[in-house]
């Protein structure tokens, strides 16, 4: 949903900035920073069996999604 709104947000920022693109560039930097921080906290999956059924903290098995 957020990515779909980016053109609208960018257009609004251009109008608020009197035609300058600095606000759009700042928005891009902000979104990139949020993405990097989010990616930093994702679990590592190198060498992990992605088809293995794990157990939640509640003791229920996780649902396995096959692609």
C-alpha positions as CSV (number, residue, x, y, z in Angstrom):
1,X,0.0,0.0,0.0
2,X,2.8,2.5,0.9
3,X,4.6,1.9,-2.5
4,X,1.4,2.6,-4.4
5,X,1.0,6.0,-2.7
6,X,4.5,7.1,-3.5
7,X,3.6,9.0,-6.7
8,X,0.9,10.8,-4.9
9,X,3.1,11.7,-2.0
10,X,5.9,12.9,-4.5
11,X,3.4,15.1,-6.4
12,X,2.2,16.6,-3.1
13,X,5.8,17.2,-2.0
14,X,6.6,18.9,-5.3
15,X,3.6,21.2,-5.0
16,X,4.4,22.0,-1.3
17,X,8.1,22.7,-2.3
18,X,7.1,25.2,-5.1
19,X,8.4,22.9,-7.8
20,X,11.6,21.8,-6.2
21,X,12.5,18.2,-5.9
22,X,14.4,18.4,-2.6
23,X,11.5,17.2,-0.6
24,X,11.0,14.2,-2.9
25,X,14.7,13.4,-2.5
26,X,14.4,13.6,1.3
27,X,11.3,11.4,1.2
28,X,13.3,8.8,-0.8
29,X,16.2,8.9,1.7
30,X,13.7,8.5,4.5
31,X,12.0,5.5,2.9
32,X,15.4,3.9,2.1
33,X,16.5,4.3,5.7
34,X,13.3,2.6,6.9
35,X,13.9,-0.2,4.5
36,X,17.5,-0.7,5.6
37,X,16.6,-0.7,9.3
38,X,13.8,-3.2,8.5
39,X,16.1,-5.5,6.5
40,X,18.7,-5.4,9.3
41,X,16.2,-7.0,11.8
42,X,15.0,-9.7,9.5
43,X,16.1,-13.2,10.4
44,X,19.0,-14.8,8.5
45,X,18.0,-17.7,6.3
46,X,21.4,-18.8,4.8
47,X,21.7,-22.5,5.2
48,X,18.3,-22.9,6.8
49,X,15.7,-25.4,5.5
50,X,12.9,-23.1,4.5
51,X,10.5,-26.0,4.2
52,X,11.0,-27.1,7.8
53,X,8.0,-26.7,10.1
54,X,8.9,-24.6,13.1
55,X,7.0,-24.3,16.3
56,X,5.5,-21.0,17.6
57,X,6.1,-19.9,21.1
58,X,2.6,-21.1,21.9
59,X,3.5,-24.6,20.9
60,X,1.5,-24.7,17.7
61,X,3.3,-25.6,14.5
62,X,3.7,-22.9,11.9
63,X,1.9,-23.2,8.6
64,X,4.1,-24.2,5.8
65,X,3.7,-22.3,2.6
66,X,4.8,-24.0,-0.6
67,X,5.5,-22.0,-3.7
